[in-house]
Amino acid sequence: MNTKTIIITGGPGSGKTSIINALTKKGFVCYEEVSRSIILNARKDGDEQLFLTNPLKFSELLLQGRTKQYNDAIKSNNEFVFLDRGIPDITAYMDFKGNTYPNHFIESCENCKYDAIFILAPWQEIFKTDIERYENFEQAKIIHDRLLDTYTKYGYDLRDVPFGS
């Protein structure tokens, strides 16, 4: 079976996790965002804000996690696998922060191709910060623009998800 890999992406607080949770409840195979577990593990190791203190290390860990998710998805026997963010999200965030990154990040974006990308715009009514979310709403809008630019650069046709339940 040729599994279709489908990314749900967007800036922080746009409703991605709610969509992933709803798809999971409907019986679809979904992979959760890996950044929260990386953040929690870093906190256990004494680094409260790994993304801020060492963005390259954080991004390397994200790349490892998302590459594993991608490989697991394409090897699965499911018709569809939904992923909360994809590999290009990493470079979009690095670009947002103005950080440089090695070429293997770009190569991963070019080599790991997804079948569909659904993108959620920033949504003021549901946006909130939490212990793992550092960005404010204005930054979420800029991140959204970086995501649009990045996925477009890698040749994806983005599908907008409208606001609503």
N, CA, C and O of each residue as an XYZ file, in Angstrom:
660
protein
N       0.853     -1.187      0.000
C       0.000      0.000      0.000
C       0.891      1.240      0.000
O       1.904      1.293      0.697
N       0.502      2.214     -0.778
C       1.232      3.480     -0.837
C       0.550      4.481      0.095
O      -0.456      5.094     -0.263
N       1.111      4.637      1.292
C       0.521      5.515      2.306
C       0.618      6.971      1.881
O       1.661      7.416      1.401
N      -0.450      7.699      2.056
C      -0.467      9.145      1.811
C      -0.098      9.852      3.107
O      -0.763      9.680      4.128
N       0.968     10.648      3.058
C       1.401     11.410      4.233
C       0.838     12.817      4.131
O       1.044     13.516      3.139
N       0.125     13.219      5.172
C      -0.585     14.499      5.152
C      -0.148     15.328      6.361
O      -0.272     14.896      7.507
N       0.360     16.512      6.082
C       0.825     17.422      7.128
C      -0.292     18.383      7.505
O      -0.979     18.935      6.646
N      -0.457     18.568      8.809
C      -1.292     19.633      9.353
C      -0.301     20.622      9.967
O       0.385     20.290     10.934
N      -0.221     21.822      9.418
C       0.741     22.797      9.912
C       0.096     24.167     10.072
O      -1.050     24.385      9.680
N       0.847     25.066     10.648
C       0.404     26.430     10.894
C       1.198     26.986     12.056
O       1.930     26.259     12.728
N       1.054     28.249     12.282
C       1.750     28.883     13.394
C       1.238     28.367     14.722
O       0.276     27.601     14.771
N       1.879     28.785     15.795
C       1.437     28.348     17.120
C       0.017     28.814     17.425
O      -0.382     29.920     17.061
N      -0.738     27.944     18.102
C      -2.078     28.310     18.542
C      -3.089     28.457     17.426
O      -4.036     29.235     17.546
N      -2.899     27.710     16.324
C      -3.831     27.833     15.202
C      -4.855     26.706     15.146
O      -5.760     26.738     14.312
N      -4.726     25.705     16.025
C      -5.712     24.635     16.079
C      -5.232     23.301     15.528
O      -6.031     22.378     15.371
N      -3.940     23.182     15.232
C      -3.404     21.938     14.663
C      -3.672     20.726     15.560
O      -4.168     19.696     15.102
N      -3.343     20.867     16.817
C      -3.489     19.737     17.732
C      -4.952     19.332     17.867
O      -5.254     18.143     17.972
N      -5.851     20.288     17.866
C      -7.284     19.961     17.939
C      -7.713     19.142     16.723
O      -8.503     18.207     16.852
N      -7.199     19.485     15.552
C      -7.539     18.728     14.343
C      -6.952     17.318     14.420
O      -7.634     16.340     14.115
N      -5.685     17.220     14.829
C      -5.049     15.909     14.969
C      -5.842     15.046     15.963
O      -6.078     13.865     15.707
N      -6.251     15.632     17.087
C      -7.025     14.885     18.082
C      -8.361     14.420     17.516
O      -8.788     13.296     17.779
N      -9.022     15.276     16.740
C     -10.312     14.906     16.140
C     -10.129     13.791     15.110
O     -10.944     12.871     15.040
N      -9.068     13.868     14.317
C      -8.797     12.810     13.335
C      -8.497     11.482     14.020
O      -8.918     10.421     13.557
N      -7.759     11.554     15.132
C      -7.447     10.347     15.897
C      -8.732      9.712     16.420
O      -8.897      8.494     16.348
N      -9.647     10.535     16.948
C     -10.924     10.023     17.465
C     -11.753      9.364     16.366
O     -12.547      8.464     16.639
N     -11.569      9.811     15.125
C     -12.302      9.222     13.999
C     -11.606      7.960     13.468
O     -12.074      7.340     12.512
N     -10.488      7.589     14.097
C      -9.832      6.344     13.725
C      -8.661      6.486     12.755
O      -8.087      5.482     12.336
N      -8.303      7.707     12.395
C      -7.161      7.902     11.509
C      -5.857      7.782     12.290
O      -5.812      8.061     13.488
N      -4.806      7.365     11.604
C      -3.486      7.297     12.214
C      -2.880      8.689     12.172
O      -2.760      9.296     11.108
N      -2.498      9.188     13.344
C      -1.942     10.538     13.452
C      -0.686     10.508     14.304
O      -0.612      9.791     15.302
N       0.292     11.292     13.900
C       1.520     11.441     14.671
C       1.516     12.817     15.305
O       1.316     13.829     14.633
N       1.739     12.838     16.607
C       1.708     14.089     17.363
C       2.969     14.910     17.121
O       3.993     14.396     16.669
N       2.868     16.179     17.430
C       4.010     17.101     17.370
C       5.104     16.612     18.303
O       4.837     16.308     19.466
N       6.337     16.533     17.806
C       7.441     16.012     18.623
C       8.097     17.081     19.489
O       8.822     16.741     20.423
N       7.868     18.355     19.210
C       8.595     19.399     19.942
C       8.243     19.425     21.425
O       9.109     19.702     22.256
N       7.010     19.147     21.767
C       6.629     19.198     23.186
C       7.395     18.158     23.998
O       7.824     18.445     25.116
N       7.573     16.963     23.454
C       8.332     15.947     24.201
C       9.809     16.335     24.297
O      10.455     16.050     25.305
N      10.347     16.977     23.269
C      11.734     17.444     23.314
C      11.882     18.515     24.397
O      12.847     18.505     25.160
N      10.941     19.417     24.456
C      10.966     20.486     25.470
C      10.882     19.890     26.873
O      11.639     20.280     27.762
N       9.966     18.948     27.069
C       9.812     18.335     28.388
C      11.059     17.554     28.791
O      11.469     17.602     29.951
N      11.666     16.833     27.846
C      12.898     16.097     28.152
C      14.039     17.040     28.492
O      14.826     16.761     29.397
N      14.138     18.154     27.776
C      15.187     19.137     28.069
C      14.991     19.721     29.465
O      15.960     19.958     30.186
N      13.740     19.950     29.843
C      13.460     20.472     31.193
C      13.900     19.473     32.266
O      14.435     19.860     33.305
N      13.669     18.194     32.002
C      14.116     17.166     32.953
C      15.633     17.196     33.093
O      16.171     16.890     34.158
N      16.323     17.568     32.011
C      17.792     17.648     32.024
C      18.295     19.011     32.493
O      19.499     19.266     32.471
N      17.375     19.894     32.919
C      17.774     21.175     33.492
C      17.782     22.357     32.543
O      18.154     23.458     32.949
N      17.384     22.168     31.291
C      17.333     23.283     30.338
C      15.874     23.669     30.141
O      15.124     22.975     29.454
N      15.480     24.782     30.749
C      14.085     25.202     30.742
C      13.585     25.634     29.359
O      12.398     25.498     29.061
N      14.481     26.150     28.519
C      14.051     26.684     27.225
C      15.066     26.329     26.141
O      15.744     27.208     25.609
N      15.168     25.053     25.818
C      16.165     24.570     24.863
C      16.069     25.296     23.522
O      17.097     25.617     22.927
N      14.861     25.559     23.037
C      14.713     26.254     21.760
C      15.366     27.631     21.807
O      15.907     28.098     20.805
N      15.318     28.273     22.953
C      15.905     29.604     23.083
C      17.400     29.549     23.406
O      18.166     30.380     22.917
N      17.824     28.576     24.227
C      19.234     28.517     24.631
C      20.122     27.853     23.594
O      21.289     28.219     23.455
N      19.589     26.885     22.866
C      20.379     26.180     21.858
C      19.470     25.774     20.693
O      19.116     24.603     20.553
N      19.095     26.758     19.855
C      18.130     26.470     18.788
C      18.604     25.401     17.802
O      17.784     24.648     17.277
N      19.901     25.322     17.545
C      20.380     24.319     16.599
C      20.230     22.910     17.189
O      19.789     21.996     16.492
N      20.587     22.728     18.448
C      20.416     21.415     19.081
C      18.939     21.025     19.103
O      18.582     19.892     18.782
N      18.091     21.973     19.482
C      16.647     21.726     19.494
C      16.176     21.303     18.100
O      15.413     20.348     17.959
N      16.634     22.017     17.084
C      16.214     21.735     15.712
C      16.761     20.403     15.219
O      16.089     19.702     14.463
N      17.969     20.046     15.635
C      18.521     18.729     15.286
C      17.655     17.616     15.880
O      17.385     16.615     15.216
N      17.224     17.793     17.129
C      16.355     16.804     17.757
C      15.005     16.730     17.047
O      14.446     15.648     16.867
N      14.489     17.891     16.648
C      13.242     17.905     15.864
C      13.422     17.171     14.549
O      12.568     16.379     14.150
N      14.526     17.432     13.880
C      14.781     16.788     12.590
C      14.835     15.271     12.760
O      14.269     14.537     11.949
N      15.503     14.802     13.797
C      15.546     13.359     14.054
C      14.140     12.803     14.273
O      13.772     11.782     13.693
N      13.359     13.481     15.113
C      12.008     13.011     15.425
C      11.082     13.049     14.229
O      10.329     12.104     13.997
N      11.128     14.119     13.475
C      10.220     14.231     12.324
C      10.650     13.318     11.179
O       9.806     12.829     10.428
N      11.949     13.084     11.040
C      12.414     12.142     10.015
C      11.950     10.734     10.375
O      11.517      9.978      9.505
N      12.041     10.384     11.656
C      11.549      9.075     12.094
C      10.052      8.960     11.828
O       9.587      7.932     11.335
N       9.295     10.005     12.148
C       7.856      9.972     11.882
C       7.585      9.779     10.392
O       6.736      8.973     10.010
N       8.300     10.514      9.560
C       8.117     10.401      8.108
C       8.386      8.963      7.655
O       7.577      8.370      6.941
N       9.532      8.407      8.076
C       9.890      7.050      7.666
C       8.889      6.028      8.186
O       8.527      5.096      7.467
N       8.441      6.191      9.423
C       7.421      5.290      9.969
C       6.122      5.400      9.161
O       5.473      4.393      8.877
N       5.759      6.610      8.800
C       4.512      6.827      8.058
C       4.548      6.157      6.686
O       3.602      5.468      6.303
N       5.638      6.359      5.948
C       5.670      5.800      4.581
C       5.794      4.278      4.585
O       5.479      3.629      3.587
N       6.250      3.705      5.697
C       6.359      2.245      5.806
C       5.094      1.607      6.375
O       4.970      0.383      6.404
N       4.159      2.438      6.825
C       2.963      1.888      7.477
C       2.039      1.249      6.444
O       2.192      1.448      5.238
N       1.096      0.494      6.935
C       0.103     -0.131      6.064
C      -1.222      0.614      6.117
O      -2.287      0.014      5.975
N      -1.149      1.930      6.321
C      -2.350      2.744      6.408
C      -2.531      3.523      5.114
O      -1.559      3.889      4.452
N      -3.785      3.769      4.765
C      -4.044      4.562      3.561
C      -3.566      5.995      3.749
O      -2.988      6.584      2.836
N      -3.807      6.561      4.943
C      -3.411      7.927      5.260
C      -2.714      7.960      6.613
O      -3.080      7.228      7.533
N      -1.711      8.814      6.722
C      -1.114      9.147      8.017
C      -1.050     10.662      8.099
O      -0.494     11.320      7.220
N      -1.625     11.209      9.163
C      -1.615     12.650      9.399
C      -0.505     12.971     10.390
O      -0.344     12.286     11.400
N       0.266     14.028     10.090
C       1.375     14.424     10.950
C       1.189     15.865     11.405
O       0.889     16.749     10.603
N       1.371     16.086     12.693
C       1.317     17.430     13.272
C       2.675     18.074     13.010
O       3.618     17.890     13.780
N       2.762     18.815     11.936
C       3.960     19.485     11.425
C       4.840     18.529     10.630
O       4.817     17.315     10.828
N       5.619     19.122      9.722
C       6.542     18.358      8.901
C       7.952     18.886      9.008
O       8.210     19.846      9.733
N       8.849     18.273      8.302
C      10.259     18.658      8.345
C      10.474     20.110      7.914
O      11.277     20.796      8.545
N       9.796     20.620      6.868
C      10.011     22.026      6.496
C       9.657     23.035      7.590
O      10.140     24.167      7.566
N       8.822     22.635      8.541
C       8.513     23.533      9.661
C       9.786     23.925     10.418
O       9.891     25.034     10.941
N      10.746     23.006     10.467
C      11.978     23.267     11.220
C      12.740     24.432     10.604
O      13.150     25.348     11.318
N      12.934     24.409      9.294
C      13.679     25.505      8.662
C      12.873     26.799      8.686
O      13.448     27.884      8.768
N      11.558     26.694      8.615
C      10.725     27.899      8.702
C      10.919     28.583     10.054
O      11.046     29.805     10.121
N      10.942     27.797     11.126
C      11.163     28.357     12.460
C      12.573     28.904     12.604
O      12.773     29.959     13.206
N      13.551     28.196     12.057
C      14.929     28.687     12.129
C      15.054     30.011     11.370
O      15.731     30.933     11.826
N      14.406     30.098     10.222
C      14.408     31.353      9.457
C      13.713     32.465     10.246
O      14.168     33.609     10.251
N      12.614     32.119     10.909
C      11.902     33.086     11.744
C      12.824     33.650     12.821
O      12.817     34.852     13.083
N      13.615     32.780     13.442
C      14.515     33.207     14.510
C      15.809     33.827     13.979
O      16.587     34.387     14.750
N      16.041     33.731     12.674
C      17.264     34.278     12.092
C      18.483     33.403     12.342
O      19.616     33.883     12.303
N      18.250     32.112     12.602
C      19.343     31.188     12.849
C      19.783     30.514     11.554
O      18.975     30.278     10.656
N      21.064     30.211     11.473
C      21.568     29.439     10.344
C      21.494     27.959     10.691
O      21.389     27.589     11.861
N      21.548     27.128      9.678
C      21.477     25.690      9.890
C      22.240     24.990      8.765
O      22.379     25.524      7.665
N      22.729     23.789      9.063
C      23.506     23.042      8.071
C      22.666     22.599      6.879
O      21.438     22.556      6.951
N      23.337     22.275      5.795
C      22.666     21.859      4.560
C      21.809     20.610      4.724
O      20.851     20.428      3.973
N      22.125     19.745      5.683
C      21.323     18.523      5.790
C      19.873     18.818      6.177
O      19.003     17.974      5.966
N      19.599     19.987      6.732
C      18.205     20.374      6.977
C      17.490     20.576      5.643
O      16.371     20.099      5.453
N      18.133     21.275      4.734
C      17.554     21.528      3.414
C      17.403     20.211      2.651
O      16.375     19.964      2.020
N      18.440     19.366      2.715
C      18.382     18.062      2.037
C      17.226     17.224      2.557
O      16.555     16.543      1.783
N      16.987     17.269      3.862
C      15.863     16.518      4.430
C      14.532     17.043      3.904
O      13.625     16.263      3.615
N      14.415     18.352      3.780
C      13.189     18.936      3.216
C      12.991     18.499      1.772
O      11.861     18.271      1.338
N      14.069     18.382      1.040
C      13.992     17.988     -0.368
C      13.752     16.492     -0.545
O      13.103     16.077     -1.505
N      14.271     15.682      0.373
C      14.197     14.226      0.226
C      12.947     13.604      0.827
O      12.479     12.576      0.338
N      12.410     14.188      1.847
C      11.218     13.649      2.517
C      10.005     14.433      2.022
O       9.698     15.507      2.539
N       9.333     13.899      1.038
C       8.210     14.603      0.418
C       6.876     14.077      0.931
O       6.645     12.869      0.983
N       6.019     14.992      1.301
C       4.691     14.666      1.801
C       3.681     14.774      0.649
O       3.927     15.437     -0.358
N       2.537     14.098      0.834
C       1.534     14.073     -0.232
C       0.588     15.261     -0.212
O       0.083     15.666     -1.259
N       0.342     15.822      0.957
C      -0.567     16.968      1.052
C      -0.203     17.792      2.283
O       0.237     17.264      3.305
N      -0.401     19.105      2.152
C      -0.117     20.031      3.249
C      -1.368     20.872      3.494
O      -1.836     21.587      2.609
N      -1.895     20.774      4.707
C      -2.995     21.630      5.136
C      -2.415     22.638      6.111
O      -1.740     22.267      7.070
N      -2.681     23.921      5.862
C      -2.107     24.974      6.708
C      -3.207     25.793      7.355
O      -4.189     26.171      6.715
N      -3.019     26.055      8.636
C      -3.972     26.831      9.416
C      -3.398     28.213      9.674
O      -2.248     28.351     10.091
N      -4.198     29.224      9.428
C      -3.782     30.608      9.673
C      -3.882     30.919     11.167
O      -4.617     30.248     11.892
N      -3.150     31.927     11.628
C      -3.282     32.348     13.022
C      -4.735     32.723     13.342
O      -5.411     33.378     12.549
N      -5.184     32.300     14.495
C      -6.579     32.473     14.885
C      -6.607     33.102     16.270
O      -6.410     32.425     17.280
N      -6.852     34.399     16.301
C      -6.799     35.187     17.539
C      -7.709     34.628     18.629
O      -7.328     34.610     19.799
N      -8.911     34.170     18.261
C      -9.888     33.732     19.251
C      -9.443     32.496     20.038
O      -9.869     32.311     21.178
N      -8.599     31.656     19.453
C      -8.185     30.445     20.165
C      -6.729     30.500     20.624
O      -6.272     29.608     21.338
N      -6.002     31.536     20.222
C      -4.583     31.620     20.547
C      -4.376     31.824     22.040
O      -5.014     32.670     22.666
N      -3.465     31.025     22.595
C      -3.053     31.229     23.984
C      -1.632     30.713     24.138
O      -1.209     29.801     23.428
N      -0.911     31.297     25.061
C       0.436     30.822     25.346
C       0.349     29.763     26.437
O      -0.618     29.707     27.197
N       1.376     28.930     26.496
C       1.468     27.955     27.567
C       2.939     27.708     27.870
O       3.810     28.415     27.363
N       3.208     26.725     28.681
C       4.572     26.500     29.158
C       5.525     26.080     28.029
O       6.735     26.273     28.151
N       5.002     25.510     26.933
C       5.836     25.124     25.809
C       5.740     26.096     24.631
O       6.476     25.944     23.656
N       4.867     27.071     24.698
C       4.684     28.006     23.587
C       5.211     29.371     24.007
O       4.670     30.002     24.915
N       6.263     29.821     23.343
C       6.933     31.058     23.713
C       6.432     32.270     22.930
O       6.638     33.407     23.355
N       5.780     32.041     21.796
C       5.473     33.124     20.878
C       4.166     33.827     21.251
O       3.254     33.230     21.823
N       4.111     35.112     20.907
C       2.862     35.859     21.046
C       2.118     35.804     19.702
O       2.607     35.221     18.734
N       0.929     36.419     19.661
C       0.113     36.311     18.453
C       0.765     36.995     17.248
O       0.673     36.483     16.132
N       1.410     38.122     17.450
C       2.087     38.804     16.329
C       3.190     37.923     15.760
O       3.366     37.857     14.544
N       3.928     37.251     16.628
C       4.965     36.331     16.160
C       4.348     35.135     15.444
O       4.920     34.634     14.476
N       3.195     34.672     15.906
C       2.501     33.559     15.244
C       2.167     33.912     13.797
O       2.249     33.060     12.912
N       1.791     35.167     13.556
C       1.484     35.595     12.185
C       2.744     35.580     11.314
O       2.687     35.193     10.147
N       3.870     35.997     11.875
C       5.132     35.985     11.123
C       5.557     34.539     10.835
O       6.006     34.224      9.734
N       5.409     33.672     11.835
C       5.738     32.254     11.631
C       4.867     31.665     10.531
O       5.355     30.900      9.699
N       3.595     32.009     10.518
C       2.696     31.544      9.462
C       3.247     31.940      8.086
O       3.266     31.124      7.164
N       3.689     33.179      7.953
C       4.261     33.639      6.685
C       5.511     32.846      6.324
O       5.704     32.502      5.158
N       6.371     32.548      7.313
C       7.581     31.745      7.050
C       7.190     30.342      6.591
O       7.817     29.782      5.692
N       6.152     29.777      7.208
C       5.687     28.455      6.795
C       5.186     28.467      5.357
O       5.500     27.570      4.574
N       4.400     29.496      5.012
C       3.926     29.621      3.627
C       5.106     29.678      2.669
O       5.139     28.958      1.671
N       6.077     30.537      2.974
C       7.259     30.691      2.116
C       8.028     29.381      1.987
O       8.414     28.987      0.887
N       8.245     28.719      3.099
C       9.074     27.510      3.107
C       8.415     26.372      2.340
O       9.045     25.767      1.474
N       7.163     26.074      2.645
C       6.498     24.976      1.938
C       6.360     25.278      0.441
O       6.485     24.374     -0.385
N       6.107     26.519      0.095
C       6.021     26.906     -1.313
C       7.377     26.716     -2.000
O       7.446     26.235     -3.131
N       8.440     27.094     -1.311
C       9.797     26.938     -1.855
C      10.092     25.481     -2.205
O      10.806     25.210     -3.171
N       9.552     24.549     -1.434
C       9.785     23.130     -1.697
C       8.730     22.517     -2.621
O       8.643     21.296     -2.748
N       7.933     23.368     -3.261
C       7.035     22.916     -4.317
C       5.681     22.405     -3.877
O       4.985     21.755     -4.656
N       5.296     22.682     -2.659
C       4.004     22.193     -2.185
C       2.874     23.137     -2.548
O       3.038     24.357     -2.564
N       1.721     22.546     -2.840
C       0.472     23.277     -3.034
C      -0.250     23.246     -1.694
O      -0.768     22.206     -1.286
N      -0.283     24.378     -1.016
C      -0.855     24.440      0.331
C      -2.369     24.564      0.286
O      -2.923     25.282     -0.546
N      -3.023     23.862      1.184
C      -4.481     23.912      1.292
C      -4.830     24.612      2.598
O      -4.502     24.131      3.682
N      -5.497     25.751      2.479
C      -5.909     26.502      3.665
C      -7.043     25.798      4.390
O      -7.967     25.280      3.764
N      -6.965     25.783      5.698
C      -8.031     25.241      6.530
C      -8.792     26.439      7.100
O      -8.196     27.287      7.766
N     -10.102     26.518      6.846
C     -10.871     27.661      7.359
C     -11.073     27.580      8.868
O     -11.026     26.501      9.459
N     -11.296     28.734      9.475
C     -11.601     28.777     10.905
C     -12.915     28.052     11.149
O     -13.808     28.069     10.302
N     -13.028     27.420     12.296
C     -14.282     26.759     12.662
C     -14.002     25.479     13.408
O     -12.859     25.040     13.539
N     -15.083     24.890     13.895
C     -14.904     23.653     14.683
C     -14.721     22.463     13.762
O     -14.557     21.338     14.233
